[in-house]
Amino acid sequence: MLEFEGFGLMYPVSVITHATVEPSATALGERPLVIDLDGTLIRSDCLVETFFACLGINPAQALLAMLSLRRGKAALKAELTGHAKLDVSRLPLNAEVLGLISAEKARGRRVYLASAADQALVAEFAHNSGLFDGVFASDGRRNLSGRAKAAVLCKTFGEGGFDYIGNDAADLAIWEKAGRVLVADAPAALLRRVVARWPDAQILSKRRLRARTYLKAIRVHHWAKNLLVFVPALAAHRWGLADLATCLLAFLSFSLCASSVYVTNDLVDLSRDRAHSTKRHRPFAAGTIPLLHGVAMAPVLLLGGLLCGMLVGSAFLLVLLAYYAGTVAYSLVIKRQMLLDVVTLAGLYGLRLFAGAVAVDVKLSAWLGTFALFFFACLALVKRCAELIEREAAGQGNPGDRDYRIGDLPALLAIAAASGFIAVLVVALYVDSPAVRVLYTSPNRLYLTCVILLYWIGRVLMLTQRNEMHDDPLIFTVTDRTSLACGVACLGIVLASL
């Protein structure tokens, strides 16, 4: 059996390739084409993916795996690959590079994959694609990157005996030894260096990073949730500029901290997002933003949020830290626990209200806190119901990453309805309480908000049952015209009651 050997890794070629095109005599005389994997053929990074996949499965194991760095980067890659299995069939591919590979294979040219990723992952990717005559990869002892990769390729094919497609500064050492230089998705600074050194280099694709893609990654549209920090001040009729400025700082601090968690969550959920009908378009899952940018963005956003929180005050900062710890725990562990995830989400929304009260030094109304608990529990349950109904409609079966089953739908819808209508009852009891007489001259008008809330909650439940609900009910709320009209009507009733 023909075998291909490289850098401590030997694979039978027949195992990892399924090409059926017979090579022509001309093709056999051509230099083989060698392709890098991370950032070149795939718009991702296997090391980052495996670390965050492991972090999502077992955070402690992911952190312990970092100790293997004492034995080198290759050892870390092997350790992480052993703990986290990636779905290589869904990795985001570079269409231009893939098109070139397919065309060259069709005319009988030999094509090889050479990657610094771990051998097990590279072999699985190559076997799954059926495009390669052999693979080179890191073997747990030596890291196949830069000069090490160049040495192995020269030993196998001879200096100048292969063409190479890469994208990183580490590939400069390999291009020096290659017969022809091909570049895909290289950073602009590196691209200038390559063109200056090799004017005849072939540029297959250029990565264009847009500001709106980064705004999408930090989910600026989700910042609307943090408007809740304004509610305690407004409910207490604290409408002065100083209080509103303090609330604005509180809003910004919560938004930046939330975005830090969103980025981390998207890195952890890459494989799951790619299997989702809409989440697969998220920037990190789709490969439109490099994963290493996400690794840098998360701590920078967190630092910005904490700095804004410090300007609000030390008590507020403690609440903000509690919120951040809760959201991280939710993203890594709690969101996979039945009903505990719903209670946690409702609690995090309530924490926003409490933070707003702390920011302007007012006491959070027990009425407002109780309303928020049941109202946001309702929305969290609607979110879970919407996910299950979508899976049922698509015939996908029970989710593997959540502790829910499609058979739970009747119970979840019932609990959602109960939570929503209890929230309306809390409003009705508040209107009839002595506390409301202090703040409003015509409090009985506030009963009309109960009617609107009853209609709105019933409509949300009906749309969910029909599989017409957005995967985030709060985003639905701020984008749905009927919901916005209900909100404006409630605001008008409140103002008319003052």
C-alpha positions as CSV (number, residue, x, y, z in Angstrom):
1,M,0.0,0.0,0.0
2,L,1.3,3.5,-0.9
3,E,2.0,5.5,2.2
4,F,2.8,9.1,2.9
5,E,5.1,10.1,5.7
6,G,5.7,13.5,7.2
7,F,6.8,14.9,10.6
8,G,6.2,12.0,12.8
9,L,2.9,11.2,11.0
10,M,2.3,8.4,8.5
11,Y,-1.0,7.7,6.8
12,P,-1.9,5.4,4.0
13,V,-3.0,7.6,1.2
14,S,-5.9,5.4,0.3
15,V,-7.3,6.0,3.8
16,I,-7.5,9.8,3.5
17,T,-8.4,10.4,-0.1
18,H,-11.3,9.3,-2.2
19,A,-10.2,11.0,-5.5
20,T,-11.2,8.9,-8.5
21,V,-9.8,11.0,-11.3
22,E,-6.8,9.3,-13.0
23,P,-3.8,11.6,-13.2
24,S,-2.6,12.5,-16.7
25,A,1.0,12.3,-17.7
26,T,1.3,16.0,-17.7
27,A,-0.2,16.3,-14.2
28,L,2.2,13.7,-12.9
29,G,5.1,16.0,-14.0
30,E,3.7,19.0,-12.1
31,R,4.8,20.1,-8.7
32,P,2.3,19.0,-6.0
33,L,0.1,21.6,-4.4
34,V,0.4,21.9,-0.6
35,I,-2.3,23.8,1.3
36,D,-2.3,25.2,4.9
37,L,-5.4,24.5,6.9
38,D,-6.0,27.2,9.6
39,G,-6.8,30.6,8.1
40,T,-6.2,29.3,4.6
41,L,-8.5,26.5,3.6
42,I,-10.7,27.1,6.6
43,R,-11.6,30.5,8.0
44,S,-10.9,29.4,11.6
45,D,-8.2,28.2,13.9
46,C,-8.3,24.6,15.2
47,L,-6.3,25.4,18.4
48,V,-8.7,28.1,19.4
49,E,-11.7,26.0,18.4
50,T,-10.6,23.0,20.4
51,F,-9.8,25.1,23.5
52,F,-13.2,26.8,23.6
53,A,-15.0,23.5,22.7
54,C,-13.2,21.9,25.7
55,L,-14.1,25.0,27.9
56,G,-17.7,24.5,27.0
57,I,-17.7,20.8,27.9
58,N,-15.4,20.9,31.0
59,P,-14.0,24.3,32.0
60,A,-11.7,22.7,34.6
61,Q,-10.3,20.3,32.0
62,A,-9.7,23.1,29.5
63,L,-7.6,25.0,32.1
64,L,-5.7,22.0,33.2
65,A,-4.9,21.2,29.5
66,M,-2.9,24.5,29.5
67,L,-0.3,22.8,31.7
68,S,0.7,20.7,28.8
69,L,2.3,23.8,27.2
70,R,5.3,22.9,29.4
71,R,5.9,20.1,26.8
72,G,5.3,22.4,23.8
73,K,2.5,23.8,21.7
74,A,2.1,20.4,19.9
75,A,1.4,18.7,23.2
76,L,-1.3,21.3,24.0
77,K,-3.0,20.7,20.7
78,A,-3.0,16.9,21.2
79,E,-4.3,17.3,24.7
80,L,-7.2,19.6,23.6
81,T,-8.0,17.4,20.6
82,G,-8.3,14.4,22.8
83,H,-10.9,16.2,25.0
84,A,-13.0,18.1,22.5
85,K,-14.2,16.7,19.2
86,L,-14.8,19.2,16.4
87,D,-17.4,18.8,13.7
88,V,-15.0,19.1,10.8
89,S,-17.8,18.9,8.3
90,R,-19.1,22.3,9.3
91,L,-15.8,24.3,9.5
92,P,-16.1,27.5,7.4
93,L,-14.3,27.0,4.2
94,N,-12.5,29.5,1.9
95,A,-14.5,29.1,-1.3
96,E,-11.6,30.4,-3.5
97,V,-9.1,28.0,-2.1
98,L,-11.6,25.1,-2.2
99,G,-12.4,25.9,-5.8
100,L,-8.7,25.8,-6.8
101,I,-8.1,22.5,-5.0
102,S,-11.2,20.9,-6.7
103,A,-10.0,22.2,-10.1
104,E,-6.5,20.9,-9.6
105,K,-7.7,17.5,-8.4
106,A,-10.0,17.2,-11.4
107,R,-7.0,17.5,-13.7
108,G,-5.1,14.9,-11.8
109,R,-2.7,17.0,-9.8
110,R,-1.4,15.7,-6.4
111,V,-2.7,17.8,-3.5
112,Y,-1.5,17.7,0.1
113,L,-2.7,19.2,3.3
114,A,0.0,20.6,5.6
115,S,-1.1,22.0,9.0
116,A,0.2,22.8,12.4
117,A,-3.1,21.4,13.9
118,D,-3.0,18.1,15.6
119,Q,-2.7,15.0,13.4
120,A,-6.0,13.4,14.5
121,L,-8.0,16.5,13.6
122,V,-6.2,17.0,10.3
123,A,-6.6,13.4,9.3
124,E,-10.3,13.5,10.0
125,F,-10.7,16.7,8.0
126,A,-8.8,15.2,5.0
127,H,-10.7,12.0,5.1
128,N,-14.0,13.8,5.3
129,S,-13.1,16.1,2.4
130,G,-11.8,13.3,0.1
131,L,-9.5,15.8,-1.7
132,F,-6.0,15.1,-0.5
133,D,-3.3,12.6,-1.4
134,G,-1.7,12.9,2.0
135,V,-1.4,15.1,5.1
136,F,1.3,16.6,7.2
137,A,0.5,17.6,10.8
138,S,1.7,18.1,14.3
139,D,2.2,14.8,16.2
140,G,2.0,15.8,19.9
141,R,5.8,16.2,20.1
142,R,6.7,18.6,17.4
143,N,4.7,21.6,16.1
144,L,4.5,21.6,12.3
145,S,4.7,25.3,11.6
146,G,7.1,27.8,9.9
147,R,10.6,26.5,9.4
148,A,9.7,23.0,10.8
149,K,7.0,22.7,8.1
150,A,9.3,24.0,5.4
151,A,12.0,21.4,6.4
152,V,9.5,18.5,6.2
153,L,8.1,19.6,2.8
154,C,11.6,20.1,1.4
155,K,12.7,16.7,2.6
156,T,9.6,15.1,1.0
157,F,9.4,17.0,-2.3
158,G,12.7,18.8,-2.5
159,E,13.4,22.5,-2.3
160,G,11.3,24.3,-5.0
161,G,9.5,21.0,-5.6
162,F,6.1,22.1,-4.4
163,D,3.6,25.0,-4.6
164,Y,2.3,26.3,-1.3
165,I,-0.9,28.2,-0.3
166,G,-0.7,30.0,3.1
167,N,-1.9,33.0,5.0
168,D,0.3,33.8,8.0
169,A,3.7,35.3,8.7
170,A,4.9,31.8,9.8
171,D,4.4,30.8,6.1
172,L,7.2,33.1,4.9
173,A,9.7,30.4,5.7
174,I,7.8,27.9,3.6
175,W,7.2,30.3,0.7
176,E,11.0,30.8,0.6
177,K,11.4,27.1,-0.3
178,A,8.3,26.7,-2.5
179,G,8.2,26.6,-6.3
180,R,5.3,29.0,-6.4
181,V,3.7,31.3,-3.8
182,L,-0.1,31.4,-3.4
183,V,-1.8,33.5,-0.7
184,A,-5.3,33.4,0.8
185,D,-6.8,35.7,3.4
186,A,-3.5,37.2,4.5
187,P,-3.5,40.3,6.7
188,A,-2.8,43.5,4.7
189,A,0.6,44.1,6.1
190,L,1.8,40.6,5.3
191,L,0.3,40.8,1.9
192,R,2.4,43.8,1.1
193,R,5.5,41.9,2.3
194,V,4.7,38.9,0.1
195,V,4.0,41.0,-3.0
196,A,7.3,42.9,-2.5
197,R,9.3,39.7,-2.1
198,W,7.4,37.7,-4.8
199,P,5.8,39.9,-7.4
200,D,4.4,37.0,-9.2
201,A,2.6,35.6,-6.1
202,Q,-1.0,34.5,-6.8
203,I,-3.5,36.2,-4.5
204,L,-6.5,33.8,-4.2
205,S,-8.6,35.8,-1.7
206,K,-8.5,38.9,0.5
207,R,-10.2,39.0,3.9
208,R,-12.3,42.2,4.3
209,L,-13.0,43.0,7.9
210,R,-15.9,45.5,8.3
211,A,-16.9,47.5,11.4
212,R,-20.5,46.3,11.1
213,T,-19.4,42.7,11.4
214,Y,-17.7,43.5,14.7
215,L,-20.8,45.3,15.9
216,K,-22.8,42.2,15.0
217,A,-20.3,40.1,16.9
218,I,-20.7,42.1,20.1
219,R,-24.5,42.1,19.5
220,V,-25.1,45.8,19.9
221,H,-28.8,45.1,19.1
222,H,-28.9,43.1,22.4
223,W,-27.9,46.2,24.3
224,A,-31.6,47.1,24.4
225,K,-31.9,44.6,27.3
226,N,-29.8,46.9,29.4
227,L,-32.2,49.8,29.2
228,L,-33.7,48.1,32.3
229,V,-31.1,50.0,34.4
230,F,-33.1,53.2,33.7
231,V,-36.3,51.7,35.0
232,P,-35.8,52.2,38.8
233,A,-34.9,55.9,38.4
234,L,-37.9,56.5,36.1
235,A,-40.2,54.5,38.3
236,A,-39.1,56.7,41.3
237,H,-39.6,59.8,39.1
238,R,-35.9,60.6,39.3
239,W,-35.6,62.4,36.0
240,G,-32.8,64.8,36.6
241,L,-29.9,65.1,34.2
242,A,-27.4,63.8,36.8
243,D,-29.4,60.7,37.5
244,L,-29.9,60.1,33.8
245,A,-26.2,60.5,33.1
246,T,-25.4,58.0,35.9
247,C,-27.9,55.5,34.4
248,L,-26.3,56.0,31.0
249,L,-22.9,55.0,32.4
250,A,-24.5,52.0,34.1
251,F,-26.1,51.1,30.8
252,L,-22.8,51.3,29.0
253,S,-21.0,49.3,31.6
254,F,-23.6,46.5,31.5
255,S,-23.6,46.5,27.7
256,L,-19.8,46.2,27.4
257,C,-19.7,43.4,30.0
258,A,-22.6,41.6,28.3
259,S,-20.8,41.9,24.9
260,S,-17.7,40.4,26.5
261,V,-19.8,37.4,27.5
262,Y,-21.5,37.2,24.1
263,V,-18.1,36.9,22.4
264,T,-17.0,34.2,24.8
265,N,-20.2,32.4,24.4
266,D,-20.0,32.4,20.6
267,L,-16.4,31.0,20.8
268,V,-17.6,28.2,23.1
269,D,-20.7,27.5,20.9
270,L,-19.0,27.5,17.5
271,S,-20.0,23.9,16.6
272,R,-23.6,24.3,17.9
273,D,-24.1,27.6,16.2
274,R,-23.0,26.2,12.9
275,A,-25.6,23.5,13.2
276,H,-28.3,26.1,13.9
277,S,-30.5,27.6,11.1
278,T,-29.8,31.2,12.0
279,K,-26.9,31.2,14.5
280,R,-24.6,29.8,11.8
281,H,-24.5,33.3,10.4
282,R,-22.8,34.7,13.5
283,P,-19.4,36.2,12.6
284,F,-17.2,33.7,14.5
285,A,-19.2,30.7,13.4
286,A,-19.2,31.8,9.8
287,G,-15.5,32.7,9.9
288,T,-16.0,36.4,8.9
289,I,-14.0,37.5,11.9
290,P,-10.8,35.6,13.0
291,L,-11.2,33.7,16.2
292,L,-8.1,35.3,17.7
293,H,-9.8,38.7,17.3
294,G,-12.5,37.3,19.5
295,V,-10.0,36.1,22.1
296,A,-8.7,39.7,22.3
297,M,-12.1,41.4,22.2
298,A,-13.6,39.6,25.3
299,P,-11.1,40.9,27.9
300,V,-11.0,44.4,26.3
301,L,-14.8,44.7,26.4
302,L,-14.8,43.5,30.0
303,L,-12.2,46.0,31.0
304,G,-14.2,48.8,29.4
305,G,-17.3,47.8,31.2
306,L,-15.5,47.6,34.6
307,L,-14.0,51.0,34.1
308,C,-17.4,52.5,33.3
309,G,-18.8,50.7,36.4
310,M,-16.1,52.2,38.6
311,L,-17.2,55.7,37.6
312,V,-20.7,54.9,38.8
313,G,-19.6,53.7,42.2
314,S,-18.2,50.9,44.2
315,A,-21.6,49.4,45.2
316,F,-22.7,49.4,41.6
317,L,-19.4,47.8,40.6
318,L,-20.0,44.9,42.9
319,V,-23.4,44.3,41.3
320,L,-21.8,44.5,37.9
321,L,-19.2,41.8,38.9
322,A,-22.0,39.6,40.2
323,Y,-23.8,40.0,36.9
324,Y,-20.7,39.1,34.9
325,A,-20.0,36.1,37.0
326,G,-23.6,35.0,36.6
327,T,-23.6,35.4,32.8
328,V,-20.3,33.5,32.5
329,A,-21.6,30.7,34.7
330,Y,-24.8,30.6,32.6
331,S,-22.9,30.4,29.3
332,L,-20.5,27.7,30.4
333,V,-22.7,25.5,32.6
334,I,-26.2,26.7,33.7
335,K,-27.7,27.0,30.2
336,R,-27.6,23.3,29.9
337,Q,-29.6,22.7,33.1
338,M,-33.4,22.2,32.9
339,L,-35.3,25.2,34.3
340,L,-32.3,26.4,36.3
341,D,-31.4,28.2,33.1
342,V,-34.8,29.9,33.0
343,V,-34.5,31.0,36.7
344,T,-31.0,32.3,36.1
345,L,-32.0,34.3,33.1
346,A,-34.9,35.9,35.0
347,G,-32.5,36.6,37.9
348,L,-30.0,38.3,35.6
349,Y,-32.7,40.6,34.2
350,G,-33.7,41.4,37.8
351,L,-30.0,42.1,38.6
352,R,-30.1,44.8,35.9
353,L,-33.0,46.4,37.7
354,F,-31.2,46.2,41.0
355,A,-28.1,47.7,39.5
356,G,-30.1,50.6,38.2
357,A,-31.5,51.2,41.7
358,V,-28.0,51.0,43.2
359,A,-26.7,53.4,40.6
360,V,-29.0,56.3,41.6
361,D,-29.3,55.2,45.2
362,V,-33.0,54.4,45.3
363,K,-34.7,51.4,46.9
364,L,-35.9,48.8,44.3
365,S,-39.6,48.4,44.6
366,A,-40.7,45.0,45.7
367,W,-43.5,45.3,43.2
368,L,-41.1,46.0,40.3
369,G,-38.8,43.1,41.4
370,T,-41.6,40.6,41.6
371,F,-43.1,41.7,38.2
372,A,-39.6,41.4,36.6
373,L,-39.1,37.9,38.0
374,F,-42.3,36.5,36.5
375,F,-42.2,38.5,33.3
376,F,-38.7,37.6,32.4
377,A,-39.2,34.0,33.4
378,C,-42.1,34.0,30.9
379,L,-39.8,35.3,28.1
380,A,-37.0,32.9,29.0
381,L,-39.5,30.0,28.8
382,V,-40.8,31.3,25.5
383,K,-37.2,31.2,24.2
384,R,-36.8,27.6,25.1
385,C,-40.3,26.7,23.6
386,A,-39.4,28.5,20.4
387,E,-36.2,26.5,20.1
388,L,-37.9,23.2,20.7
389,I,-40.8,24.0,18.3
390,E,-38.3,24.9,15.6
391,R,-36.5,21.6,16.1
392,E,-39.7,19.7,16.0
393,A,-40.8,21.4,12.8
394,A,-37.4,20.6,11.2
395,G,-37.6,17.0,12.3
396,Q,-34.3,17.3,14.2
397,G,-35.3,15.6,17.5
398,N,-34.3,16.5,21.0
399,P,-31.5,19.0,21.4
400,G,-28.2,17.5,22.4
401,D,-26.9,20.6,24.2
402,R,-29.9,21.4,26.4
403,D,-31.6,19.4,29.1
404,Y,-35.0,19.6,27.4
405,R,-37.0,17.3,25.2
406,I,-39.6,18.1,22.6
407,G,-42.1,16.2,24.8
408,D,-41.6,18.9,27.4
409,L,-43.3,21.5,25.2
410,P,-46.9,21.4,26.7
411,A,-45.5,21.8,30.3
412,L,-43.1,24.6,29.2
413,L,-45.8,26.5,27.4
414,A,-48.1,26.1,30.4
415,I,-45.4,27.4,32.8
416,A,-44.6,30.3,30.4
417,A,-48.3,31.3,30.3
418,A,-48.6,31.0,34.1
419,S,-45.5,33.2,34.6
420,G,-46.7,35.8,32.2
421,F,-50.2,36.1,33.6
422,I,-48.9,36.2,37.2
423,A,-46.7,39.2,36.1
424,V,-49.9,40.9,34.9
425,L,-51.6,40.1,38.3
426,V,-48.6,41.7,40.1
427,V,-49.3,44.9,38.1
428,A,-53.0,44.8,39.0
429,L,-52.2,44.4,42.7
430,Y,-49.7,47.2,42.5
431,V,-52.2,49.6,41.0
432,D,-54.5,48.8,44.0
433,S,-51.8,49.3,46.6
434,P,-51.1,52.5,48.7
435,A,-47.7,52.9,47.2
436,V,-49.1,53.9,43.8
437,R,-51.2,56.7,45.3
438,V,-47.9,58.6,46.2
439,L,-46.7,58.7,42.7
440,Y,-49.8,59.0,40.5
441,T,-52.8,61.4,40.6
442,S,-55.0,59.1,38.5
443,P,-53.7,55.6,39.4
444,N,-56.9,53.7,38.2
445,R,-55.9,54.5,34.6
446,L,-53.0,52.1,35.1
447,Y,-55.4,49.2,35.0
448,L,-55.4,49.7,31.2
449,T,-51.8,48.5,31.1
450,C,-53.0,45.1,32.4
451,V,-55.3,44.8,29.5
452,I,-52.5,45.5,27.0
453,L,-50.1,43.1,28.8
454,L,-52.7,40.4,28.7
455,Y,-53.1,40.8,25.0
456,W,-49.4,41.0,24.4
457,I,-48.4,38.0,26.4
458,G,-51.2,36.0,24.8
459,R,-50.0,37.0,21.4
460,V,-46.4,36.0,22.1
461,L,-47.5,32.6,23.3
462,M,-49.7,32.1,20.2
463,L,-46.8,33.1,17.8
464,T,-44.5,30.8,19.7
465,Q,-46.9,27.9,19.3
466,R,-47.1,28.7,15.5
467,N,-43.3,28.6,15.2
468,E,-43.3,32.3,14.3
469,M,-41.3,33.6,17.3
470,H,-37.7,35.0,17.0
471,D,-35.1,32.9,18.8
472,D,-34.7,35.8,21.2
473,P,-38.1,37.1,22.5
474,L,-36.6,40.4,23.6
475,I,-35.3,41.1,20.1
476,F,-38.8,40.3,18.9
477,T,-40.2,42.7,21.3
478,V,-38.1,45.7,20.2
479,T,-38.5,44.9,16.5
480,D,-42.2,43.8,16.2
481,R,-44.5,46.7,15.3
482,T,-47.4,45.4,17.4
483,S,-45.1,45.0,20.4
484,L,-43.8,48.5,20.0
485,A,-47.3,49.9,19.7
486,C,-48.2,48.1,22.9
487,G,-45.2,49.7,24.6
488,V,-46.1,53.2,23.4
489,A,-49.7,52.7,24.6
490,C,-48.5,51.6,28.0
491,L,-46.1,54.6,28.2
492,G,-49.0,56.9,27.2
493,I,-51.2,55.4,30.0
494,V,-48.5,55.9,32.6
495,L,-47.9,59.6,31.6
496,A,-51.7,60.2,31.6
497,S,-51.8,58.8,35.1
498,L,-49.2,61.1,36.6
